[in-house]
Amino acid sequence: MASMTVLGALLSISLIYVLKKYVAFRRAVNSVGNHPGFRLLFTAGTLPSLLLPESKYLNQRFNFGFTDKYDSFAERGCDIISKVMCVPETRTYVVLADPAAIKEVVSARARFIKPVKNYRVLAFWGQNIVVSEGELWKKFRKTSAPAFSEKNNKLVWNETVDIVHSLIDQVWGDQDVISLDHCLDITKPIALFVIAAAGFGKSLTWSEEDLAPLGHKMSFKQSLHVVTTRFFIKLMAPTWLLNSGLTQTLRSTRDGFDELHRYMKELVQERERSEKLERHDLLSILKEASLDDEGGSLTEEELISNIFIFLVAGHESTAHTLCFALGLLALYQDEQEKLFQHIKTVLHDGRAPRYEDMPALTYTMAVFNEALRMFPPVSGIPKIATEDTTLSTVNPTGERVTVPVPKGCFITFQVTALHYNPRYWKDPHMYNPSRFLEDWPRDAFLPFSGGARACIGRKFSETEAVAVLTTLVSKYRITVKEEPQFAGETFEERKTRVLAVSVGLTITTVLTGYAELMTSSESHGRAVSTISNSTLPEFPLYSVLFIYVIRKILAFRQALRSLGHHVGPRILITPGSLPGYLLPKIKYVNQGSSFAFRDKYNTFAEYGCDIVGKVVCVPETRAYVAVADPVAIKEITSARARFPKPVKNYRPLAFWGQNIVVSEGELWKKYRKISAPAFSDRNNKLVWNETVGVIHSLINEVWGDQDVISVDHVLDITTPIALFVIAAAGFGKSMSWAEKDIPSPGHSMTFKQSLNIATKQFAIKIMSPKWLLNFGPTEKLRSTRDGYEELHRYMREMIQQRQHSEKVERDDLLSSLLEANADDGSLSEEEVISNIYVFLLAGHETTAHTLGFALGLLALYEAEQEKLYRHINTVLRDGRTPTYEDMSALNYSLAVMYETLRMFPPVGLVPKIAAEDTTLTTLNSMDERVTVPIPKGCNITLQVPALHYNPRYWKNPHSFNPGRFLENWPRDAFLPFSGGPRACIGRKFSETETVAVLTILVSKYRISVKEEAQFAAETFEEKKERVLAATSGSKLTLTAYTRSPGVQAPKLTI
């Protein structure tokens, strides 16, 4: 029943979650005035959205902005649309393709700030200009601005021209045919060499040998190459995964970043030690500007982090845009010819271009801008609203439309949509560089963002790109290679093939292709560069997912080896995880919730061993050893140093402070020492007397002389009984069945109400996040929150009352615990409250549910009930009320309780963990000794239902037979209260209460299953399954008869 209660709570919380999501979704839609747009299930940027395919109303893929362009805005007839997404986080977006609205947003930086937390992943070497905001950003911007000067731009130009000439002269030379596997094979090295020289003052050559200097694992060139080509892996792979170095890619990524960081530190220190020379590279100027800054210089880590950001941004944007530009020129020969003729007019003497020529090279700049318009480096630029505001745009009829933007709303500039907006760009899908020679719409062009936070390195990128395009096009004609397999393709098919786009996590567009360069005697005496079939490069996310899968396989195999491949289940989903709770039982995939209760001994029988090894994989790979051998269990519970309790599993129970359940070691010993005296024989006697009083009040004051007594569910009587007993024997607060719910002064509910909530809604308390309880969107959540707060307040008041009142002998747990603590003084008030609470919870839940099952079993097995009745009569011959002194003689009542606990233990698993490499031994089905290796850190579960149904120790374990506990029964194979020093401290409390309840009820009533017409034809096994349905929502129907001869029996329907 307890496990089903937890499952019911899980289902309730799931329903609450769905309702909360629905309410949040509707609220989000209303917050943007139900403005037209997308309504999606999965939130953009989350793992589900990355992995799942695109689906209307469900998901938009990570590259949606690139593929959709302006289509969504055209469909909805507005340049501002809304987007509301639900799972796992409800978010509201306002997406812009209106240049006026975008200009308003980038200008009003106080109203629309950059969500810097989205960029925190880029701060692995320290704070920088991208991940900062406010005063820190202003400091970085002020210090960085002088670095991007005309002198640096000239250095960029000169280095670029030299690098391209070196490529032509030293690498390609006089080859007739030059073949490249990928367009990026030339644009990436060019960008890399430029950033090395203009960024760090380190010139690289095409022929440079990759020899690592002393103290380094790789050369500066190698480290720079690794960092620029494996940046995504660095961002996406967690530090521990990189440090593990499971694959060559991970190891080289780790080493490349470590080496570059070391080189950059050396360069910074070299600048500090050397004579002051006029240098124009970014690092030197930034270091100099930092030293001159009156507002405080940059730290070494800030300097390195900012230079790194310039490196990544400059390299990626330029390399990929150049790739697209070359592909477009290869496709559109007329435009390439215009560019060639334009370059000839500027460089009419055939000389190398100079930086001073750049303003005249307008068509080259136009080619670069058109490539940026069609393939912008980023598809979306994020902002967030700091206040409730509005933005306006126009619809297709020219009418103004005002869109509400609530505080906290995410705002996205959809750059691709803006660049393809036909309101501002004529024939936007056409390649037409000349549009940038006219009066073009500058506010509708956003490849480098806009406003104060626009890309600081824009001129750096433009300078490099114009120099590369000018030099290459002046010497080569670039065409698409003619290949037989593509002979019949149309221009559009060729365009799609050559310009195939793949998107990385930074949403940077990538052109891929096979390029061939060959000398030619064609017009202008230029060589011909041929770009052919496009192939998609490996998407970094897939690489990381592949690494994840490989790692899981390796971890899974390692876990198997650690257990010596011992027999047992191999399962995909980890028990206890959310998927494990929600998914049904599927062989090899999931065991499902409450597996231990449902499975009992079946798995151990299947594998022919009382210890099985279980290896699970997702989300966390774990090795378990499940034990149903009493000898092995005794060894585990006795050797506490070797097999400690995994107290972290119980941390949710520490919401009011540390206690005996969540502690280990010396702290546990302290709690045990102070708590033990509270569970004394005097307290047990109090438990008995209070239980007897509670039952008599139920019979006399509630049921009275009714002929028919109906209770909807057996827990409707066992739960209040357990509640009243724990209130009296635990807190010294007597309750009655007729008590009115009038709160004490200063309280919003009675002690009884708060105690009832704290016991019934415990699962909600530990499973609901604190913010959800505090928010209280449902009555159940609000009552849980208030009930726990009220109980905590009552407990504090009772403690203070005991401390300030005269010393009176009391036997309740709270008073005894306070008295023991007074002599020791080591427990704080919160520790006292927390410990009393776990006693309350454990005592209440265990007893209430065990009594429920016991009454159900007695109703089913009337012969056993008759044995119990006769046994009680032999002890209470004169029909008197049982006393505590009778308990030792009421061994059949205790046997009924034990048999109930055997068949329906309060817990399915008792967890332990191996503190060292060790072994356990057991027997297999052939009674041969088997040694099972237990690696350090292995999870061990004492499988209580399996132990209780193990046929080696329990004859006919599925039969209800309390008499087995009157014989010489296997005590080590009985674990309802755990075992060893950490066995339940309140065992006798529970036994006393249960024996008292069963004795009184059975002495006065015959309990039977009510006969109902709809169940007339059911078999005994069907009736048993129905009556003992292990869920607090099932209905158990019982009929009770008085035992007095000749008197008409009142009926009790439970």
BAGU-779988 format. One record per residue (C-alpha): x, y, z; residue in one letter. Coordinates in steps of 0.02 Angstrom, whole numbers, plus 32768, in hexadecimal, padded with zeros to 4 digits. Example, Ala and Ser with C-alpha at 12.3 -4.5 7.8 and 13.67 -1.06 7.14 Angstrom:
BEGIN
82677F1F8186A82AC7FCB8165S
END
This chain:
BEGIN
800080008000M808C8078802CA80DC80637F82S8036807F7F2DM801B811A7F96T80BF815E7F52V808A812F7EA2L7FE481877EBDG8041821E7EFBA80B082197E60L801882137DF0L7FCA82A27E52S8068830A7E40I806E82E07D87S7FBB831E7D76L7FE883BB7DD8I807D83D37D63Y800F83C47CC8V7F8E843B7D10L801584B67D44K806084AD7C97K7FB784CC7C48Y7F9585607CBBV804485A67C9BA802D858C7BDFF7F8785E97BDCR7FCF86727C48R806386837BD1A7FF1868C7B39V7F8787127B90N802287747BC2S804887967B09V7F9387C17AE5G7F79871C7A8AN7FDF876979FCH7FF286F67963P808486807965G80BE85D37998F807885667A24R80F384DA7A43L8104844D7AC1L81C184477ACEF822A84DC7B00T82AF85127A83A836384EB7AB3G8338845B7B27T837683AB7B08L82CC836B7AC9P82C383F97A4BS837283D17A0DL8352831779FAL829D830F79BFL826B8330790AP820E83CC78D9E815383BC78F4S80C8843C78EFK808B846779A0Y811283F879ECL81C1842C79BFN822E84A17958Q82DB8462792DR837884C1795CF838E850078A8N82D9853A7894F830A85F0787CG837C85C677E9F830185547790T826485BA77B2D82AC86657787K821686DC7776Y819086567758D814386557807S813287127807F80E48712775AA806A8689778FE802F86F07824R8032879577C9G809B87F0784AC8153881D7863D814587F7791CI8103874D7952I80F586F979FBS8133864E7A2FK80FA85F37ACBV814D854F7AFDM812384DB7B8BC8197844B7BB9V820684407C1CP81FA84FA7C3DE816A856B7C09T81B285FE7BAAR816C86917B4BT81C986D77AB6Y81A8876D7A48V8201875279A1V822E87EA7938L824B8802787EA822188BC7882D82BA892F7876P826489C078D0A823589517963A82E389047967I833289B17967K82C389E279FAE82F789467A5AV83B389587A3DV83AA8A127A68S834889FE7B0BA83CA89947B66R837B89B17C11A82D2896C7BD6R831988DF7B6EF83B688917BB4I842288047B74K83FF87607BD1P84B587487C00V849186A67C5EK847786557BB3N852D867A7B8DY857A86457C34R85C085AA7BE1V863A861E7B86L868686587C2AA86EE85BC7C4CF878D86277C4DW874186BD7CA5G86C9874E7C8BQ86C7879E7BE0N8668881A7B74I85EB87997B35V85B387537BDDV85AB87F87C3BS852B88827C4EE851E892B7CA5G85BB897B7CECE862888E47CCDL85F988E37C15W861D899E7C09K86C9897F7C54K86F088F67BD6F86AB895B7B46R870F89F57B77K87AF89907B86T8793892C7AE7S875C89B77A72A880C89FF7A55P884A89547A1EA87D889567986F882D89ED793BS885E8A23788CE890E89E678B1K88CB893978DCN885D893A7841N88F4896277D5K895288D47829L88C088607803V88C38893774CW897E887F7737N898387D77790E88EE8798772AT893C87C87684V89E2877976B5D898C86D876EFI892786C7764DV89C386EB75E4H8A24866A7649S899985ED7628L89A1860F756CI8A5F8617755DD8A9D859975DEQ8A11851975E7V89B9851A753DW8A4F855974DCG8A4A852B7424D89D484977436Q895D848373A4D88D584397412V88BB846274C9I883D83F67526S87F2841875D0L878083A3762FD871B84307679H870884EA765FC873085067716L87D984B276F9D8816855976B8I87A685D77711T87C2859277BFK8882859377B8P887F8641776CI8810868077FAA887C86227878L891F866D783AF88D3871B7836V8893871178E8I893C86CE7921A8999876178D6A891B87EE78EEA88D887AA7992G8974876879EAF8A0687AC7986G8A3A86F97958K8A5886E0789ES8A338631785CL8A6385E777B5T8A1885617745W8AB884FD774DS8AD885107808E8B08846C785EE8A9B843878EFD8B25842A796FL8AF4844E7A22A8B6D84C07A7FP8BB8848D7B25L8B3384817BACG8AA4846A7B31H8A4A83D37AEBK8A1F84267A45M8A5084BF79E0S89F2856479EAF89AE8543793BK896F8497796FQ891C84D87A0DS88CB856679ADL888C84EA792BH8843847779B0V87EC85067A09V879B854B796CT876784A27924T872E845079C6R86E084E27A1FF863484907A23F867983F57A79I86C984647AFEK862284BA7B1DL85B6841E7B1CM8623839E7B73A862283AB7C31P86CB83CA7C84T86D1831B7CCFW86B582CF7C22L874183367BD5L87B4830D7C67N878D82537C55S87D282587BA4G876E81C07B6EL878E81E17AB4T8818822F7A4DQ87A382C07A21T877F82E47AD8L883782D97B06R886E834C7A7AS87E383C87AA4T881883CB7B5AR88D183DA7B30D88B3845C7AA7G885584D17B1BF88D184B57BA7D896284D97B32E891485767AE7L88F185B87B95H89A685997BC4R89E485EF7B24Y897486857B43M89B586967BF5K8A6686907BB4E8A3F87147B31L89F187877BB3V8A8687717C27Q8AFD878C7B96E8AA888337B6ER8AB788657C24E8B72883E7C2DR8BA9887F7B82S8BD389307B50E8B41899A7B1BK8B35898A7A5EL8AAC89C779EBE8A46892E79C3R899E892C796FH895F887C7996D88C588707A05L891E88227A99L89A488A97AA3S8929893A7A8DI88AF88ED7B09L893888D37B89K897389877B71E88C289CD7B7BA88A389687C18S893B89B07C6EL89078A627C41D88538A497C7BD88308AB77D11E87998A4D7D3DG880689B97D64G886B89477CF4S8834889B7CB9L887288037D17T88DC87897CB6E884787107CAAE87D3879A7C6DE885287CC7BEAL886687187BAEI87AA86FA7BAFS878587957B47N880C876E7AC7I87C986BE7ABAF871986FE7A96I875E876F7A0BF87BC86D979C6L8724866779BFV86AC86EB797CA8727872C78FAG875D868378BDH86B4862F78AFE865386C07861S86D486EA77DDT8703863777ADA864F86017790H861486A0773CT86A8869676C4L867585E4769FC85C5861B766FF860886AF760BA8677863D75A2L85E985C37587G8573864D754EL85F5869574D8L860F85E7748EA855485D87470L85378688742FY85BD86A073AAQ857887477371D858C878F741EE863B87497429Q8666879B7385E8623884273C4K8690882F745DL872A880573F5F8711889B7384Q86F5890B741CH879888CF746AI87F488F273C6K87B789A573C8T87FB89BD7477V889B895A745EL88B3898A73A7H896E896A73ADD895688B673EEG89AC88E07492R89848892753AA88F488E97593P892089607621R88BB899176B9Y88A78A3D766EE884989EB75DCD87C189A5764CM87488A397643P874D8A2C7584A872C89707584L8672898B7598T863A88F77531Y86A788807595T865688C57632M85AB88B075E1A85D187F875BAV860087DD7670F8565883776B0N84F287D5763CE853E8732767DA851E8771772EL846C879F7702R844386F576B9M84A886917738F84BA86F977D7P853486B6785BP84A586AB78D9V83EC868F78BCS83AC86D57961G83E7875D79D8I839987517A86P835F87DB7AFBK82EE87DC7B93I826E885D7BCBA828F88AA7C77T81E288F77C83E813388EA7C3BD813989477B96T80FD89417AE2T8146893B7A33L80EE896F7994S80F5893778E0T8086893A7845V801988B177F9N8008888F773DP7F828916772CT7FF789997776G7F9B89A6781CE7FFE89BD78BDR7FFA89267931V802D893679E8T8074889A7A39V8079888E7AF8P812388577B3BV8118881F7BF2P81A6882F7C6DK821C879A7C5FG81E587747BADC826D87337B39F828687997A9BI82DB87527A02T831887B3796BF82FA873478DFQ838D876C7874V836886F877E3T82B2873377DEA82EA87E877E3L836587C87755H82DF877576EBY825487F17715N820D8828766BP81D588CE76B5R828C890376B8Y82E6888E763FW82A8887D758CK82AC87C87552D8301879275F4P832386E075B8H838687217525M84428739752FY846087F07506N84FA88447551P84D188E474F2S84448909756CR84CD894175E5F850D89C37569L84688A217571E840B8A707603D83F189CD7660W838D89B67704P841689B77786R839F89997818D836588F877C3A841788B377BEF844E88627861L84DD87E57847P8542883678D1F84AF88617943S848A89187962G848B89A879DDG850C89BF7A66A852789027A73R854988E979BAA85E1887E7991C867E88DF79BCI86E2887F793AG867588A678A3R86FB890B7847K877C8883786CF870E88027814S86E288767783E879888A37765T87D087EE7763E874187B576F2A875988417672V8814881D766BA87F88762764FV8770877775CBL87CF87FE756FT8870879A7568T882086F57536L87A6873974B5V882F87A37467S889187047444K881186777434Y876B865673E1R870285EE7458I86868575740BT862384DC743EV867884407401K861883E2737CE8600832C73B0E85A582A4734DP8531827273DAQ84EB832373E2F84E183417326A8424834F7322G840883BA73BCE83B0846273B3T83FF850273F2F839484FE748FE83CA844A74B2E8480847C749AR84698512750BK841E84A67593T84AC84297583R853984A77585V84F08513760FL84B984857681A84AC84CB7730V84CD847977D7S84BA84D7787AV852684CB7913G84F284EF79C4L852385A579B3T84AF85A6791DI854285CF78AAT852085A177F5T859B852C779FV85B8851776E4L8602847076B6T8643842F7612G86CD83E575AAY873584687552A87AD845974C2E882084E4748BL887584DA73E2M88D885507374T8881858472D7S889D85EA723BS87EB8627723FE87BE86DE723CS881D875772A9H88AA86D872BBG886286A17362R886B85F473AAA87C6859A73C6V878885617470S870484DB7463T868C84B874F2I8629841874E6S85B983A5754CN858E83DB75FCS85998364768DT85568389773AL85E0839477BCP85CA8335785CE8557839778CEF85B083AF7976P8515837E79D9L851382D57983Y85CA82C079B2S85A482E37A67V850D826F7A65L857981EA7A15F85FA82047A9EI856E81F97B1EY853181537AD7V85E1810D7ACEI860281457B7FR856180F27BB8K859380507B63I864080567BB1L85F8807F7C5DA85787FF47C4AF85FF7F747C1ER866C7FB37CABQ85DB7F9F7D25A85C07EED7CE9L86787EC47D00R86787F117DADS85F57E907DE0L86547E037D8DG85C67DF27D0FH855E7DA97D9BH84AF7D747D68V84237DF37D70G83B97E6C7D09P84067EE87C8DR83937F7F7C7DI839880217C1AL834180987C93I838080B77D43T8304808E7DCFP82CF81257E33G82E4819C7DA0S824C81F87D5CL8245818B7CBEP825280F37D30G81B8812B7D91Y814F81617CFDL817280D77C7EL8120802B7C8EP81807F8B7CA6K81DA7F5E7C04I82587ED17C01K830A7F0F7BEDY82CA7FC37BEEV82747FEA7C93N823E7F8F7D30Q81AF80067D55G817C804F7DFCS81647FDE7E95S81C97F567E40F82057F067EE1A81537EF27F23F81117EAB7E7FR81A47E3B7E58D81BF7DF37F06K82387D607EEFY821B7D447E34N82BC7D957DF4T83287D347E6EF82D07C927E3DA82E97CBC7D85E83A57CD07D9AY83B57C427E18G84117CA77E9BC83E67D077F39D845A7D957F06I84477DE07E58V84A97E687E00G84457EF27DAEK84937F6E7D34V842F80057CF9V846180887C7CC83FA81287C65V840081AF7CA3P8488816E7D17E84E880CD7D01T84E4806C7DA4R85127FC07DE2A849E7F777E66Y84A97ED97ECBV83FB7EA17F03A83FD7E2C7F98V83797DB07FD4A83F07D45803AD83DA7D5B80F8P848F7D2C811FV84D27DAC80A4A84567E2D80E5I848D7E0F8198K85417E298163E85147ECC810BI84AC7F15819AT85307EE4821BS85C87F2781BDA85947FDE81BCR8642801D818EA86477FB180F2R85927FCE80C3F8557807A80FBP84AA80C180DCK84A481368043P846281C780AAV845C823A8012K83C481D67FD7N836882108072Y839782C9806BR82E582FD803CP82B382CA80EDL8325834F8136A82B783E48109F82A9841081C2W835A83E281F1G83CE834E820AQ838282B08255N83A581FA8279I836B81C081CDV83D782348163V8476822781CAS850881AF81D4E85A48198823DG85BB81FD82DCE8523826982BCL84B481CF82AEW84FF8189834FK84D4822B83A8K841F8226836DY840F816D8396R845681868445K83DE8215846DI834781C48419S83568115845FA831881408510P8279818A84C7A824480E18483F823980978531S81C480198582D816880AC85D2R814980F58524N8110804B84E5N809380418574K805580EF8546L804380B58491V7FD9802084CAW7F6A8084853DN7F4E810E84BCE7F28808F8433T7EA9803484A0V7E5880DB84CCG7E5281108415V7E00806C83DEI7D80806F846BH7D538123843FS7D3C80EE838AL7CC8805F83BBI7C6580BA8441N7C5F816E8406E7C63815D8348V7C1780B4831CW7BAA80A483B8G7B15803083A2D7B08803E82E6Q7AD17F9F828FD7B367FC781F3V7BDA802281F7I7C2880538150S7CD58093812FV7D0A80B8807DD7DB880748091H7E1680148116V7E9180A58125L7E0081148158D7E0B80C38203I7EC1808B820ET7F09813481DCT7EAB81998263P7ED5811382E5I7F8E812082BCA7F8181DE82B8L7F2E81EA8363F7FAB817183B0V804381CD836CI7FF9827283A7A7FE582318458A807D81C08469A80EB822C83FBG80BB82DC842EF805282C884CBG7FBB83128470K7F1D82AA8485S7E9C82B283FAM7DE9827683EDS7D7C823B835EW7D0082C68383A7D8183518393E7D4C83F4833EK7DC1844182C0D7DD984E8831AI7E8D85268306P7EEE8563839ES7F11861E83A8P7F958651832AG7F7585B982BDH7F1585A1821BS7EEC84E9823FM7EE5847182D3T7F7484018308F7F0B836D82CEK7EF283B88222Q7FAA83E2820DS7FDE83348248L7F6382E581D0N7FA78349813DI805C8326816BA803D826A816BT7FCA825F80D5K802182DB8062Q80D582AF8089F80FB82777FD6A80C283207F93I813183798012K81D1831F7FE3I81B283167F29M817383C67F07S81F9844C7EF7P81F184D27F7DK81C285597F00W812D84F27EC5L80EE84DB7F77L810685937F9CN80AF85C17EFAF801C854F7F27G7FBF85477E80P7F4B84BC7EC2T7EEB849F7F62E7F5084007F83K7FF5845C7F77L7FB784EB7FE3R7F768475806AS801C84158067T807E84B5807CR800C84F88107D7FFF8450815FG80BB843D816EY80D484F081A4E804D84DD8229E80938438826AL814084858277H80F7851782D8R809884A2834EY8134843B836DM819B84D48398R8114850E8410E810E84638465M81CC84628479I81CC851084C4Q813A84E18535Q819884478576R823584AD8591Q81DD853785F5H816484CB8659S8185847086FCE81D983C886E9K8150834586E0V816A828E86BAE812C82728609R814481D7859FD811F821C84F1D81AF821D8473L81C282DA846BL81CF82EE8528S8247825B8538S82B3829C84AAL82B9834A84F8L82E3830085A0E837182978557A83AF832E84F6N83AB839A8593A842D832885DFD8495832C8541D846983D684F6G84AA83A8844AS840A83B183E2L83CB8455839ES8311847B839DE830A845782E2E836083AF82FCE82E183808382V825183B0830FI829D8354827AS82BA82B482DDN820C82B48329I81C482CF827CY821982368231V81DD81CE82C5F812D820F82A3L813681E881EAL8182813B81FCA810E8109828BG807281478239H808C81038189E80CD805881BBT80448034823AT7FB1807981D8A7FD78017813AH800A7F788194T7F657F7B81F4L7F087F968150G7F577EFB8103F7F417E9681A3A7E857EB881AAL7E767E8C80F2G7ED47DE88109L7E6A7DB881A1L7DCD7DDD813DA7E087D6980B3L7E4B7CDF8122Y7DBD7CC7819EE7E0A7C2781E6A7EA37C8C8219E7E327D138260Q7DD97C8F82C7E7E7F7C4F830BK7EAB7D01833EL7E017D1A8390Y7E127C7A83F5R7EC37CA78426H7E8A7D518465I7E007CFF84CBN7E7F7C8E851FT7EE37D268555V7E4E7D958580L7DDE7D0D85CCR7D6D7D868628D7D517DF5858EG7DB27E8185DFR7E0F7F0B8585T7EC17ED5855BP7F4E7F2785BCT80027F44858AY80337EB585FCE7FCD7E3F858DD80337E6884F3M80B87DE3850ES802E7D5F8515A7FD67D9E8477L80527D458407N7FD27D1B8380Y7FA47DD2836CS805D7DF68356L806B7D6282DDA7FDE7DAC8272V803C7E51826EM80DF7DFB8240Y808F7D9481B6E80427E338171T80EB7E898176L813A7DF48121R80BD7DF78092M80B07EB58088F814F7F0180CEP814D7FBF80EAP81E37FD58076V82167F767FDBG82CF7FA07FE1L834F7FC98066V83E28020800FP84998013803EK853A803E7FE4I85E37FE67FE1A866B8051802FA86F47FDF7FEBE87127F537F6FD86CE7EB67FC2T866A7E177FA2T85CA7DC37FDBL85A17D0B7FD4T84FC7CB27FB9T84B07C117F76L84747BEF7EC6N83E27B7F7E98S84577AE77EA4M84867B197F57D85367B407F1DE85937BD17F6ER85A57C677EFBV86197CFA7F1BT85DD7DA07ED7V865C7E2F7EC2P86207ED57F0AI86847F6A7EC8P869D80077F2FK860B807D7F17G85947FF37EE0C84DE800B7F11N849A7F7C7F79I83E17F617F93T839C7EED8017L83047EAF7FB6Q82887E9B8045V81F27E4F7FE7P82687DD47F91A82B17DA3803AL82037D8F8084H81CB7D217FF4Y826C7CBB7FE7N82337C047FE9P82D87BCD8035R82A07C1C80D8Y81E37C2C80CDW81787B9580A5K80E97BC1802DN81197C7A8034P807E7CB57FD4H80087C698056S7FC87CCC80EBF80027C678182N801D7CC78224P803D7C21827DG80EB7C1B822ER81207CA282AAF80EF7C34833FL81747BB5830DE822F7BC482F8N822A7C44826BW82BF7C8B8208P82DA7D32825ER83687D6781E9D82F27D538154A82777DD1819FF82A37E87817DL820A7EF98189P82687F6E81FFF83137F5B81ACS839D7F098212G843E7F228271G84677FBF82D5P8403802A825BR83637FC58271A82C7802C8290C82CE8078833EI8210807D8348G81EF7FC48327R81A47FA183D3K8138803E83C5F80EA7FFA8325S80D77F488368E80837F868406T80067FF183A9E7FDD7F6C8327T7FC57EDF83A6V7F517F4D840DA7EE67F7C8376V7ED87ECA8333L7EB37E8283DET7E237EF98405I7DD37EF88358L7DDA7E3B8342V7D9C7E1F83F4S7CFF7E8483CAK7CE27E6E8310Y7CE67DE6828ER7D347E3481F4I7D027DF2814BS7CFB7E298097V7C537E72806CK7BF77E0B7FEAE7BC67E767F54E7B637E407EBDA7BE37E7B7E3DQ7C687E0C7E8DF7BF97D727EA7A7C557D067E28A7D087D347E55E7D847CB17E8FT7DE07CBD7F34F7E7E7CF87EDCE7E1C7D807E82E7DCD7DB57F26K7E787DB67F7AK7EC17E227EF0E7E2F7E9B7EFBR7E2D7EA97FB7V7EEA7EBC7FC9L7EFE7F347F38A7F987F937F6EA7F5780437F56T7F0B80BB7FD2S7E8180DE7F54G7E3E802B7F4CS7DA57FFC7FB1K7DA97F6B802BL7CFE7F348062T7CF57ED8810AL7C647EA08179T7C7E7E998236A7C157E3482B1Y7C0F7E41836DT7C427DA283C6R7BBD7DA9844FS7B507D0C8443P7A997D278418G7AAE7DE083EEV7A887E22833FQ7B307E5882F6A7B4C7F0A82BDP7B9F7F138214K7C417F6C81F2L7C607F95813CT7D127FCD8123I
END
